Amino acid sequence: MAHTPVDPARSYEVRVAAKIFLVEDDPTLTRLLQAVLESEGYSCRIFFSPDQFLSEVGAAELEFGLDGNLLISDLDFEGSSLSGERWLLELVRSPLYRKMPILIHSGRAPISLDFLGAEGAGRTAAIAQLPKGSDMNQLLGALRNLIVSAR
């Protein structure tokens, strides 16, 4: 995965400004990702399903520093009422999340996002994809690029 390097002078600013919502149902992977992200200066909030995210994250939390928020999400969740595609549709349809960059981190990535249709095309924030098992440096680079593109 190619990415444009972040200017080292802005790198620290990018990391500390970002709050990452991590939606992943694998507890082992969640702990690993959280440890790596927090060691890089990111603030993480963990959710084990889309249902949990949608019920716990409200407008008040998103209002402060919306430009610095980012979502990393898997697409496959055991016991969730939402499929991965339905979950993405919920995110692009909601005015709360239209400006939040999304990194799809899934064993199915990359997937076609054509199913998002006009709603996906009208989104004001980027959606990037990275397959699970990718190098952590690739993940961090993708995050930095999403954050910078959202500014």
N, C-alpha and C positions, 0 to 999 in steps of 0.2 A: 504494500500500500504506500503510494507516494504521498508525501505531504510537504507543505511549505514550512520551513523552520520558523519558529517564533523568534523575534529579535531578543537576544539574551537580556538586554536591558529591560524589556517589558515582561520577561518570563515570570519573574516573581509576582509582579502586579497581576498577571493573568491568573496565576494559581490561587492567590489569596482572595481574589474577587469572586471566585466561583463556588457556588453551593451545588453539590451534585446529589440528585435523587437517583439512587440505585435500586432498580426493580429486578430482583433475581431470586428464584426459589431454591437454588442450590446453596445451602448454608456454608459449605466449604469454600466455594468460589466467592461467595459474598464476603466472607472474612478476609480472603486473599485480596480481593479488589479494594475493600475498605482500607486495609493496611497499606497497600501501595498508594492509593489516592491520598490518604491522610499523611503519609510520609512525604508526599509532594506538596503538601500545604493546602489541599482541598478540604472543604468541610463536606461530610457525607451524611445523608439520611437514608436509612435502609428500609426497604419494603420487600416483602416476600411474594407479593402478587399485585397485579393491576388493581384488583378490588380494594386492597389495603391502601394503595396509593390514592385512588380516587376518593376513598372515604376519609382519609386523614389529612390530605393536603388541600387546603382551602385558599380562597382568594387573599385572605389576610397574609398568609405565609408567602404567597407568590408576589404580592404587591411590593414588598420591600426587596429591592435589588433584583427585579425580574430579569434584567439584562445579564446578570451574573449567574442565573440558574441554568442547569443543564440536566438532562435525563439520560441515564444509561439504562437500557432495558433489554432483557431477553424477550423472546417471542413465544416460548413454550412454557406453560405453567400448569402444574398438576393441581387440580381442584379449583381452578379459576373459572368464573362464569364467563370470562372473555377469552376468545381465541387471540392469537398474536395479531392477526389482521384487524379484528374488531377493536382491539386495544389501541392500535395505531389510528384507526378511524376516530375513536373517542378523543384522542389527543389532538388530531388536526381539526376536528369539528368544534372543540371547546375554545371559546375566546380566552380562557385562562391560560391555555398552553400553546396558542398559535405562535407566540414569540419565543418559546423555549426550544433551543436546539436539542436534538435527540440523536443519541448514538445507539443504534441497534447492535447489540452484542449477543449474537445467537449462533448456534450451530447451523442454522439455516441461511445465515447471511453469506453472500448478498442475495437478497430477494428482489423481485420486481416490485416497484411501488406504484405501478399503473393502477392498481385497485383503489388508490386514494383519489384518483380522478381530479376533477376541478378543485375539490377542497384541498388536496395536497398541493396542487399547483399554486393556489392562492395563499399558501402558508408563508409567513414572513421570516421563519427561521429554518436553518438547514437541518436535513436528516442525513446522517452518515451511517455507514454500516461497516462492521468489523466482525469476522468470524471468531467464535470462541476458540481458544487455543492460540490466538495471535500473541506475539511478543508484547510484553507490557510497555515497551518503548513505543510500539505502534499505537497502542491504546492511548498512552499519554499524548503522543503527537496528534492523534485524531481529536482528542479533547481540546487541546490547545487551539487547533485550527477552528473547531466549532465555536469556541469562546471568542476568539478574535473575529470570526466572521459575523458574530452577533452584535458586535460593537459598532 
